[in-house]
Amino acid sequence: MKTMIDEPERGIEGYKKTIKNKVLWIVLFLVILIVVFIISLYLGSTRMSISEIIYNIFLNPFNANDTWFGYVTWDVRIKRSVAAIIAGCGLGVAGAAMQCVLKNPLGSPYTLGMSNAAAFGAALGIIILNGGAVIGQSVASYQINNPYIVTISAFLFSMVATAIIILMMRVINASPETMVLTGMALSAIFSAGIAFLQYSASDMTLSAIVFWQFGDLEKIGWDHMWIIALATAVVIIILYCLRWDLNAIDAGDDVAKALGVNVSFLRISVLTFSAIVTAVIVSFVGIIGFIGLLAPHLAREVVGNDKRFLIPMSMLIGAVVLMIAMIIGENAFEFTVPVGIITSVIGGPLFIYILLKGYSRKGIC
């Protein structure tokens, strides 16, 4: 015969089972990430055996550049794979955080205009380095001799877009829907600015601008990797520390305020930190679309909306998707296709599929 005591016990056991399943999903995707990482080291235009890869990684790491296989292992494959993991984790977490505080499935670094703002800043930096833009000018060759100018310019303009969105939130108390629409308007404005700079640029400068806009993990070297790694790690830690406040928003702003959460300050803080990590990543590797939009949706399908699990799952899925896109771009064609193109090709149809399933009607936070 059932008793009143049995019900709470079953509830506790059910809760523990749910938590266990979510942890197992996270562990599974961590294993998938490791497997994809190993595959990325093996595949490539330069064929190497497993023994050669192991030798260059573990037995000869300090003299790797003395041989061709060592150079390919460390300065090409491991470097781009590590960059893919860092960028995928950062963009995935940024997208999850933005969608939560905006309560909108379209919230992401790309749709809020940050990526296009960074692209405009990079294009402006490239033209400044080339001595200005002259319509119809042609030059024999062009090279970005000072990538720091381009990177800093991209970062600053990305933060300008962020500041505009936060200003609207702070001054006119704009709704989440209004902020997303504002982001789309900013994207259109900066896209027009990019088009003008492209029209005004010389032939080779135009090539450099167009190439920069393609998200490419080859752009970043080991000497700069620590910058995006540090920014990504710090923001992830901060957002995970805010997981309970983000969970409180699930029940609505009034409930969150009753629980002691400063909702306005939380929204501004989360958007700022998400924008910082996005700006750092985009300024170094270029525009990589759909990772910040797609990864949180896939993560919710697996672990739900609890930020204790959504944040790490968004990181892992973002990294896995970006690494798979990198492998496809490096090996599926006779020439290397920038990873930003592959993520758009993969992410666009997959995101439409998610919307057609009606997942967006289930809510975001």
Residue pairs with C-beta under 8 A, 6 or more apart in sequence:
22 302
22 303
22 304
22 306
22 309
23 309
25 302
25 303
25 309
25 313
26 303
26 309
26 312
26 313
26 316
29 302
29 313
29 316
29 317
29 320
30 316
32 316
32 320
33 85
33 316
33 319
33 320
33 323
36 320
36 323
36 324
36 327
37 81
37 85
37 323
39 327
40 77
40 80
40 81
40 84
40 323
40 326
40 327
41 53
41 57
41 73
41 77
41 78
41 81
42 48
42 50
42 53
43 327
43 330
43 331
44 72
44 76
44 77
44 330
44 331
45 330
46 68
46 69
46 72
48 69
48 72
48 73
52 69
52 73
53 73
56 64
56 67
56 69
56 70
56 73
56 74
57 73
57 74
57 78
60 67
60 70
61 74
63 70
64 70
64 71
64 73
64 74
64 75
65 71
65 74
65 75
75 222
79 220
79 221
79 222
79 225
80 217
80 218
80 326
81 323
81 326
82 225
83 217
83 220
83 225
83 228
83 285
84 217
84 319
84 322
84 323
84 326
84 339
85 319
85 322
85 323
86 225
86 228
86 229
86 232
86 281
87 217
87 228
87 232
87 281
87 285
87 288
87 291
87 322
88 291
88 295
88 315
88 318
88 319
88 320
88 321
88 322
88 323
89 232
89 236
89 315
89 316
89 318
89 319
90 228
90 231
90 232
90 235
90 236
90 277
90 278
90 280
90 281
90 318
91 109
91 278
91 281
91 288
91 291
91 292
91 295
91 318
91 322
92 291
92 292
92 295
92 296
92 299
92 314
92 315
92 316
92 317
92 318
92 319
93 232
93 235
93 236
93 239
93 274
93 277
93 311
93 314
93 315
93 318
94 108
94 109
94 235
94 274
94 275
94 277
94 278
94 292
95 107
95 108
95 109
95 274
95 291
95 292
95 293
95 294
95 295
95 296
95 314
95 318
96 295
96 296
96 299
96 307
96 310
96 311
96 314
97 239
97 246
97 270
97 271
97 273
97 274
97 311
98 107
98 108
98 109
98 112
98 270
98 271
98 274
98 292
99 105
99 107
99 108
99 296
99 364
99 365
100 246
100 249
100 270
100 307
100 364
100 365
101 107
101 176
101 246
101 249
101 266
101 267
101 270
101 271
101 365
102 176
102 179
102 180
102 267
103 176
103 249
103 364
103 365
104 176
104 177
104 180
104 364
105 297
105 360
105 364
106 180
106 293
107 176
107 180
107 364
108 292
108 293
109 115
109 274
109 275
109 278
109 282
109 292
110 116
110 187
110 287
110 289
110 290
110 292
110 293
111 180
111 183
111 184
111 187
111 293
112 161
112 162
112 165
112 179
112 180
112 183
112 186
112 187
112 275
113 161
113 165
113 182
113 183
113 184
113 185
113 186
113 187
113 189
113 190
114 158
114 161
114 162
114 183
114 275
114 278
114 279
114 282
115 158
115 187
115 278
115 282
115 287
115 289
116 161
116 186
116 187
116 190
116 191
116 194
116 287
117 157
117 158
117 160
117 161
117 186
117 190
118 154
118 155
118 157
118 158
118 279
118 282
118 283
118 287
119 154
119 190
119 194
119 212
119 213
119 282
119 286
119 287
120 157
120 190
120 193
120 194
120 197
121 153
121 154
121 155
121 156
121 157
121 158
121 283
122 150
122 151
122 153
122 154
122 209
122 212
122 213
122 283
122 286
123 193
123 194
123 197
123 198
123 201
123 209
123 212
123 213
124 153
124 157
124 197
125 149
125 150
125 151
125 152
125 153
125 154
126 144
126 150
126 201
126 205
126 208
126 209
126 212
127 133
127 197
127 200
127 201
127 205
127 209
128 149
128 153
129 144
129 145
129 146
129 149
129 150
130 139
130 142
130 201
130 202
130 205
130 208
133 197
133 200
133 201
133 202
133 205
134 200
134 202
135 199
135 200
137 201
137 202
137 203
138 202
138 203
138 204
139 202
139 203
139 204
139 205
140 204
141 204
142 202
142 204
142 205
142 207
142 208
143 208
144 150
144 208
150 212
150 283
151 283
151 284
152 283
154 279
154 282
154 283
155 279
155 280
155 283
157 190
158 275
158 278
158 279
158 282
158 283
159 275
159 276
159 279
161 183
161 186
161 190
161 275
162 271
162 272
162 275
162 279
164 182
164 186
165 179
165 182
165 183
165 186
165 271
166 268
166 271
166 272
168 174
168 178
168 179
168 182
169 179
169 264
169 267
169 268
169 271
170 264
170 268
174 182
194 209
194 213
197 209
198 206
198 209
198 210
201 209
212 219
212 286
213 286
213 287
213 340
214 286
214 287
214 338
214 340
214 341
215 285
215 286
215 287
215 288
215 289
215 338
215 339
215 340
215 341
215 343
216 285
216 286
216 338
216 339
216 340
217 285
217 326
217 339
219 284
219 285
219 286
220 228
220 284
220 285
224 284
227 280
227 284
228 280
228 281
228 284
228 285
231 276
231 277
231 280
231 281
232 277
232 280
232 281
235 273
235 274
235 276
235 277
236 277
236 311
236 315
238 273
239 246
239 270
239 273
239 274
239 311
240 307
240 311
240 312
242 266
242 269
242 270
242 307
243 307
243 308
243 311
244 307
245 256
245 261
245 266
246 266
246 270
246 307
246 365
247 305
247 306
247 307
247 308
248 255
248 256
248 259
248 261
249 256
249 261
249 263
249 266
249 365
250 305
250 365
253 263
256 263
257 263
278 292
281 288
282 288
286 338
286 340
287 340
288 322
288 339
288 340
288 343
289 340
289 343
289 344
289 347
290 343
290 344
290 346
290 347
290 348
290 351
291 318
291 321
291 322
291 343
291 347
292 318
293 347
293 351
294 321
294 347
294 350
294 351
294 354
295 314
295 317
295 318
295 321
296 310
296 314
297 351
297 354
297 359
298 317
298 321
298 354
299 310
299 313
299 314
299 317
300 310
300 359
300 364
301 354
301 359
302 313
303 309
303 310
303 313
304 310
305 363
305 364
305 365
321 343
321 346
321 347
322 339
322 343
324 346
325 339
325 342
325 343
325 346
326 339
326 342
328 337
328 342
328 346
329 336
329 337
329 338
329 339
329 341
329 342
330 336
354 360
